[in-house]
Amino acid sequence: MATATKTTRSLKVLCPFCLAGESITLDLNDLRACVCSNCSEEFSPQDALAKANELVVKWSQVVTWIESAPVGS
């Protein structure tokens, strides 16, 4: 009887936790399972998107504040 093997694929994205590049592995047998080889964090693609959205919101606030500041002379 054949045994199931773990199939993985490396993704070219940043880890949403440590921001290391190209260190994410996605388990193709369980597409909800990602692991960062840099920080060992385990997360789902949905978790990664939520974390990325948090960063976008925070940086958007910084950009809005900077753009509203008076220009110095």
NULO-143470 format. One record per atom (N, C-alpha, C): residue in three letters; atom name; x, z, y. Coordinates in steps of 0.05 Angstrom, whole numbers, plus 5000, padded with zeros to 4 digits. Example, Ala and Ser with C-alpha at 12.3 -4.5 7.8 and 13.67 -1.06 7.14 Angstrom:
BEGIN
- marfi; torba; X; Z; Y
- ALA; N; 5264; 5156; 4886
- ALA; CA; 5246; 5156; 4910
- ALA; C; 5264; 5156; 4934
- SER; N; 5257; 5142; 4955
- SER; CA; 5273; 5143; 4979
- SER; C; 5258; 5157; 5001
//
This chain:
BEGIN
- marfi; torba; X; Z; Y
- MET; N; 5017; 5000; 4977
- MET; CA; 5000; 5000; 5000
- MET; C; 5018; 5000; 5025
- ALA; N; 5011; 4984; 5044
- ALA; CA; 5027; 4981; 5069
- ALA; C; 5022; 5006; 5087
- THR; N; 5043; 5014; 5100
- THR; CA; 5040; 5036; 5119
- THR; C; 5039; 5026; 5147
- ALA; N; 5025; 5039; 5164
- ALA; CA; 5024; 5031; 5192
- ALA; C; 5049; 5039; 5206
- THR; N; 5060; 5021; 5222
- THR; CA; 5083; 5027; 5238
- THR; C; 5075; 5030; 5267
- LYS; N; 5090; 5046; 5281
- LYS; CA; 5085; 5050; 5309
- LYS; C; 5095; 5026; 5325
- THR; N; 5078; 5013; 5340
- THR; CA; 5085; 4990; 5355
- THR; C; 5086; 4998; 5385
- THR; N; 5108; 4993; 5398
- THR; CA; 5110; 5000; 5426
- THR; C; 5120; 4976; 5442
- ARG; N; 5115; 4978; 5468
- ARG; CA; 5124; 4957; 5486
- ARG; C; 5133; 4971; 5512
- SER; N; 5156; 4963; 5522
- SER; CA; 5167; 4975; 5547
- SER; C; 5153; 4961; 5570
- LEU; N; 5145; 4976; 5590
- LEU; CA; 5132; 4965; 5614
- LEU; C; 5150; 4967; 5638
- LYS; N; 5148; 4948; 5655
- LYS; CA; 5165; 4947; 5679
- LYS; C; 5150; 4959; 5703
- VAL; N; 5145; 4985; 5701
- VAL; CA; 5131; 5000; 5722
- VAL; C; 5145; 5026; 5726
- LEU; N; 5139; 5039; 5749
- LEU; CA; 5151; 5065; 5755
- LEU; C; 5135; 5087; 5741
- CYS; N; 5148; 5107; 5732
- CYS; CA; 5134; 5131; 5722
- CYS; C; 5120; 5144; 5746
- PRO; N; 5094; 5151; 5743
- PRO; CA; 5080; 5163; 5766
- PRO; C; 5089; 5192; 5771
- PHE; N; 5105; 5203; 5754
- PHE; CA; 5113; 5231; 5757
- PHE; C; 5142; 5233; 5767
- CYS; N; 5161; 5219; 5755
- CYS; CA; 5189; 5221; 5763
- CYS; C; 5198; 5196; 5779
- LEU; N; 5182; 5176; 5780
- LEU; CA; 5186; 5151; 5794
- LEU; C; 5210; 5135; 5784
- ALA; N; 5218; 5141; 5759
- ALA; CA; 5240; 5125; 5746
- ALA; C; 5228; 5098; 5739
- GLY; N; 5244; 5077; 5743
- GLY; CA; 5235; 5050; 5737
- GLY; C; 5241; 5041; 5709
- GLU; N; 5223; 5025; 5698
- GLU; CA; 5226; 5012; 5672
- GLU; C; 5233; 5032; 5650
- SER; N; 5220; 5055; 5650
- SER; CA; 5225; 5075; 5630
- SER; C; 5199; 5082; 5615
- ILE; N; 5177; 5067; 5619
- ILE; CA; 5152; 5074; 5607
- ILE; C; 5148; 5058; 5581
- THR; N; 5139; 5072; 5560
- THR; CA; 5133; 5060; 5535
- THR; C; 5103; 5063; 5530
- LEU; N; 5090; 5042; 5522
- LEU; CA; 5061; 5042; 5516
- LEU; C; 5058; 5038; 5486
- ASP; N; 5043; 5056; 5474
- ASP; CA; 5038; 5054; 5445
- ASP; C; 5016; 5033; 5441
- LEU; N; 5022; 5011; 5429
- LEU; CA; 5002; 4989; 5426
- LEU; C; 4981; 4996; 5405
- ASN; N; 4986; 5017; 5389
- ASN; CA; 4965; 5026; 5370
- ASN; C; 4946; 5045; 5384
- ASP; N; 4954; 5057; 5406
- ASP; CA; 4937; 5075; 5422
- ASP; C; 4942; 5069; 5451
- LEU; N; 4927; 5051; 5463
- LEU; CA; 4933; 5041; 5490
- LEU; C; 4929; 5062; 5511
- ARG; N; 4921; 5086; 5503
- ARG; CA; 4918; 5108; 5522
- ARG; C; 4942; 5126; 5522
- ALA; N; 4963; 5118; 5508
- ALA; CA; 4986; 5136; 5505
- ALA; C; 5011; 5123; 5517
- CYS; N; 5020; 5133; 5539
- CYS; CA; 5045; 5125; 5552
- CYS; C; 5064; 5148; 5553
- VAL; N; 5090; 5142; 5551
- VAL; CA; 5111; 5162; 5552
- VAL; C; 5133; 5152; 5569
- CYS; N; 5143; 5169; 5587
- CYS; CA; 5166; 5162; 5603
- CYS; C; 5191; 5172; 5589
- SER; N; 5210; 5153; 5584
- SER; CA; 5235; 5161; 5570
- SER; C; 5253; 5177; 5588
- ASN; N; 5248; 5176; 5614
- ASN; CA; 5265; 5191; 5633
- ASN; C; 5258; 5221; 5635
- CYS; N; 5232; 5226; 5639
- CYS; CA; 5223; 5254; 5642
- CYS; C; 5206; 5265; 5619
- SER; N; 5201; 5248; 5599
- SER; CA; 5186; 5255; 5575
- SER; C; 5157; 5261; 5580
- GLU; N; 5147; 5255; 5604
- GLU; CA; 5118; 5260; 5611
- GLU; C; 5101; 5241; 5594
- GLU; N; 5079; 5251; 5583
- GLU; CA; 5060; 5235; 5568
- GLU; C; 5035; 5233; 5585
- PHE; N; 5024; 5209; 5587
- PHE; CA; 5001; 5204; 5604
- PHE; C; 4986; 5179; 5596
- SER; N; 4962; 5175; 5606
- SER; CA; 4947; 5151; 5601
- SER; C; 4951; 5132; 5625
- PRO; N; 4945; 5107; 5621
- PRO; CA; 4946; 5088; 5644
- PRO; C; 4927; 5097; 5666
- GLN; N; 4904; 5109; 5659
- GLN; CA; 4886; 5119; 5679
- GLN; C; 4898; 5142; 5695
- ASP; N; 4912; 5160; 5681
- ASP; CA; 4926; 5182; 5694
- ASP; C; 4947; 5171; 5714
- ALA; N; 4961; 5150; 5706
- ALA; CA; 4982; 5138; 5722
- ALA; C; 4969; 5126; 5747
- LEU; N; 4947; 5112; 5744
- LEU; CA; 4933; 5100; 5767
- LEU; C; 4923; 5121; 5786
- ALA; N; 4912; 5143; 5776
- ALA; CA; 4902; 5165; 5793
- ALA; C; 4925; 5177; 5809
- LYS; N; 4948; 5181; 5796
- LYS; CA; 4972; 5192; 5809
- LYS; C; 4982; 5172; 5831
- ALA; N; 4982; 5147; 5824
- ALA; CA; 4991; 5126; 5844
- ALA; C; 4972; 5126; 5868
- ASN; N; 4946; 5128; 5862
- ASN; CA; 4926; 5129; 5884
- ASN; C; 4930; 5153; 5902
- GLU; N; 4938; 5176; 5891
- GLU; CA; 4944; 5200; 5907
- GLU; C; 4967; 5194; 5926
- LEU; N; 4988; 5181; 5916
- LEU; CA; 5011; 5174; 5933
- LEU; C; 5002; 5154; 5955
- VAL; N; 4985; 5135; 5948
- VAL; CA; 4976; 5116; 5968
- VAL; C; 4961; 5130; 5990
- VAL; N; 4943; 5148; 5983
- VAL; CA; 4928; 5163; 6003
- VAL; C; 4947; 5179; 6021
- LYS; N; 4966; 5193; 6010
- LYS; CA; 4984; 5210; 6026
- LYS; C; 5001; 5192; 6044
- TRP; N; 5012; 5170; 6034
- TRP; CA; 5029; 5153; 6050
- TRP; C; 5012; 5138; 6071
- SER; N; 4987; 5132; 6065
- SER; CA; 4970; 5119; 6085
- SER; C; 4965; 5137; 6108
- GLN; N; 4962; 5163; 6103
- GLN; CA; 4959; 5182; 6125
- GLN; C; 4984; 5184; 6142
- VAL; N; 5007; 5183; 6130
- VAL; CA; 5032; 5183; 6146
- VAL; C; 5034; 5158; 6163
- VAL; N; 5028; 5135; 6152
- VAL; CA; 5029; 5110; 6167
- VAL; C; 5009; 5110; 6189
- THR; N; 4985; 5119; 6184
- THR; CA; 4965; 5121; 6205
- THR; C; 4974; 5139; 6228
- TRP; N; 4986; 5162; 6221
- TRP; CA; 4995; 5180; 6241
- TRP; C; 5018; 5168; 6258
- ILE; N; 5036; 5154; 6244
- ILE; CA; 5059; 5141; 6258
- ILE; C; 5049; 5120; 6277
- GLU; N; 5030; 5103; 6267
- GLU; CA; 5020; 5081; 6283
- GLU; C; 5004; 5091; 6307
- SER; N; 4993; 5115; 6306
- SER; CA; 4977; 5126; 6328
- SER; C; 4994; 5141; 6348
- ALA; N; 5019; 5146; 6342
- ALA; CA; 5037; 5161; 6360
- ALA; C; 5044; 5143; 6384
- PRO; N; 5047; 5156; 6407
- PRO; CA; 5055; 5140; 6430
- PRO; C; 5083; 5130; 6427
- VAL; N; 5088; 5106; 6437
- VAL; CA; 5114; 5094; 6435
- VAL; C; 5132; 5107; 6456
- GLY; N; 5156; 5116; 6447
- GLY; CA; 5175; 5129; 6466
- GLY; C; 5188; 5109; 6485
- SER; N; 5198; 5118; 6508
- SER; CA; 5211; 5100; 6526
- SER; C; 5240; 5100; 6524
//
